[in-house]
Structure formats: C-alpha cells, structure tokens
Amino acid sequence: MRDFPAFMKNPLNIIPASSQNTAGIEGYVYDGADGSQMAFWTCCESAKSQEHVHEYDEYMVVVEGCYTLLIQGQRIDLKAGQEYLISKGIPHGGEVVAGTRTIHAFGGVRVVRPPKEIPVSDVDPRD
C-alpha cells in the first residue's frame, strides 16, 4: 500500500494545519473512550518538525518511509516497521522524508476538536 485506506481519511477527522508541528503533512485523528487519541500522518514533503513536549506518552510506528526522531540531542532513524515510545515531558521533534507515513498513539488529547453543533431538529423547543 502507498496510502492509508479511504475510511481512515474521513474529512471529519482531519487535523487542522494549526494543530500540526510539521509543515506539509496531512493528518487524521481518532478519539478513544478514555481520552487518548491516535493520529495517522502522511508527509507530503520532506520537512522538520518543531520541538515540542506532551504531558502524556506518545507511541509511534513508521508505516512507510523514514522518520528521524530528534530527542535529547540524539538522532534516531526509524524506518518502516520500527517503533518508539516517547515518554511524557521529553522535548522532541523530527525530520521526515516526503512520502513517509506514521501512526501515533497518544495517552492524552493531542488534537482539540471544535465543539459539535447540535442539529436544529434535535433541539427541544421547550428548553
């Protein structure tokens, strides 16, 4: 496969560019019942992400391509099938090669979604 399946790329789950740490990537987020999230990213161009810190653990696996994790002064090259657990509170960033696809699981909320609108037909006029 060269891309995630269409059902994983539903526009309702797209991660807005304002919530990305890397330019030129396309991402989709899914929410767990426990408040955790998973994200699927495709890197459309080679880029470097901003260093950032999470208040929760982050597990990542490279599906295709190469992702260089920049963490605590080290460069850790991850290729397809390789995984890494980034502990909460650790500053990290990364470098990606165009075409790289990754899956990330977060032990907390990584992407804040806008509030859902309630359809007018679901509103009780007596309220």
N, C-alpha and C positions, 0 to 999 in steps of 0.2 A: 504494500500500500504506500502511496505517496501523500496521502492526506487523511485527516480524520473523517469518519463517516458523516454523512449529511445530518443525521439526527443529533450528533454531538455539536453541531454548529448552528443551533437554532438562534435566530436573531434576538429572541427574548433573553438569551443568556450571554450576549456579547459583553465583554469587559470594555468600558469606555477608555479612550486614549488617556484621559485624565487620571485613570487609576493604574496606568502602566508605568513600570520603571525602565522600560526599554522602548526606544523608538522603532517603528517598523515591524511591530508584531501584532498578530491577531489572536485574541484570547476569548475563551468562553468559560463561565463559572457555573458550578453546581453546588447547591447547598445541602448539607447534611442535617438531619433532625437534631443533632447535638450541637449545632452552631459551627461545625467545621465546614470547610469548603474544599472543592477540587477545581483545578483550572487546567485547561488544555490550551497550549500555545503553539502557534506556528510562526516562525521567524521569516518574514518576507525579505529581509535584507540583513547583511552582516551588521552587527551593532554591539555596543557595550552598554550594560545597564548601570544605572545609578546605584551607588552603595546604599543599602537600606537595612533596617532592623525590624524583626517581627517580635511580638510579645507571645508567640506560640511557636511550636516546632513546625518545620517545613520538610516534607519528604518530596524528593523529585526523582524522576526517571527520564532518561533520554530515549525517545522512541526512534528517532531518525536524526542523523547529522552529528554535530559536535557542539557541546556546551562547555565552556571553560569557566568553572566556578572560581571566583576571586574571594578568598576567605582567609582572614588572619595572615595576610602577607603571602599566601600561597596561591599558586595557580594549579587547579585540579581539573585535568581534561577528562570529560565524561563523554563517552561515545554511546551509540545505540545499545540499549540493554543494560547500561550501567546506571546505578542509583546512588543517592547521597541523602543523608539526614542532616539538616541544618538545625542545630539547637536554638531555642528561643534566646533572644538577646544578643546573638552573634551578628556583627556587621558583615554584610556580604553583598556581592554584585556578581556580574558575569559577562562573558563575551560569547556571542553566538555567531554561527556561520549561517548565511541565507539557506533556507530550506530545513533548518533544524526544527524538530517537533518535540515538545516536552510535556509531561504530565506532572502536576504538583498537587500534593495534598497538604492542607493547612490545618493545624489544630485549633484554629480560630477563624474569625471573619477577615478575609483578605480583601474582598470587594464589597463595599456597601452598596446595596441596591436601592434605587429610588422607591418610595412608598408606592404600593399598588393602588390604582384607582378602583373604586367600587362602582360597578355599572349602575346607572340610574335605576334600572329595573330591579336591582337588589336592595334598594333603599326603601324602608318602610316609611310612608308619608306621615305616620303617627309619631315618629321620633322627633 
